[in-house]
Amino acid sequence: MDISLVLSGGGARGYIHIGVIEELKKQVKAQIESEELSRLYNDKLKPVLLEKFVNELEFDPPEFVVEQEIDMALNKKASSMSEDEI
């Protein structure tokens, strides 16, 4: 993803803004990395950890926990579907 920024005011004013632009680039990069890690955790790691946790421990989770996980999975799937698919 490329982002362009156009500033006016000549070379001296433009030079002053370089530090601000570099900081903005760092913050955007950090935000993108954070979103990618969050997506990785929620889409891949969390389901694997939950499955492993459930398989290793023998207990009956409260019904609301199971319903909540099912609702989250259904809502996630429904949000990516078109109206025709739903």
C-alpha positions in Angstrom: 0.0 0.0 0.0 1.4 3.3 -1.0 0.4 6.6 0.6 1.3 10.0 -0.9 1.4 13.3 0.8 1.8 16.6 -1.0 3.0 19.7 0.9 3.3 23.2 -0.3 5.5 26.1 0.9 8.9 25.4 -0.8 11.9 23.4 0.0 12.7 24.8 3.5 9.2 24.1 4.8 9.1 20.8 3.1 12.4 19.8 4.8 10.9 20.7 8.2 8.1 18.2 7.6 10.4 15.2 6.9 10.6 14.3 10.6 6.8 14.4 10.9 6.4 12.3 7.8 8.9 9.7 9.0 7.1 9.4 12.3 3.8 9.0 10.5 5.3 6.2 8.4 6.5 4.4 11.6 3.1 4.7 13.2 1.3 3.4 10.1 3.7 0.5 9.9 3.3 -0.3 13.6 -0.5 -0.2 13.2 -0.4 -2.5 10.2 1.8 -5.0 12.0 -0.4 -4.9 15.0 -3.5 -5.6 12.9 -1.7 -8.5 11.2 -0.7 -10.0 14.5 -4.2 -9.6 15.9 -5.7 -11.2 12.8 -3.2 -14.1 13.0 -4.0 -14.6 16.6 -7.8 -14.5 16.2 -7.9 -16.5 12.9 -5.3 -19.2 13.5 -3.7 -19.3 17.0 -6.7 -18.8 19.2 -8.8 -21.6 17.6 -5.8 -24.0 17.8 -5.2 -23.1 21.5 -8.9 -23.5 22.4 -9.1 -26.9 20.7 -5.9 -28.1 22.4 -7.2 -26.8 25.7 -10.5 -28.5 25.3 -8.9 -31.8 24.2 -6.4 -31.9 27.1 -8.8 -31.1 29.9 -11.8 -33.0 30.7 -14.5 -30.7 31.8 -17.8 -29.4 30.5 -17.5 -25.7 29.7 -20.4 -23.5 30.7 -23.0 -23.5 27.9 -22.8 -19.7 27.5 -19.1 -20.0 26.6 -19.9 -22.5 23.9 -22.7 -20.4 22.6 -20.6 -17.3 22.6 -17.8 -19.0 20.6 -20.4 -20.3 18.1 -22.0 -16.9 17.8 -18.6 -15.3 17.2 -17.7 -17.8 14.5 -21.1 -17.4 12.8 -21.0 -13.6 12.9 -17.5 -13.6 11.5 -18.6 -15.9 8.6 -21.8 -13.9 8.0 -19.8 -10.6 7.8 -17.8 -11.9 4.9 -20.8 -13.2 3.0 -22.9 -11.3 0.5 -26.7 -11.0 1.1 -27.3 -13.6 -1.6 -25.1 -16.1 0.2 -26.8 -15.5 3.5 
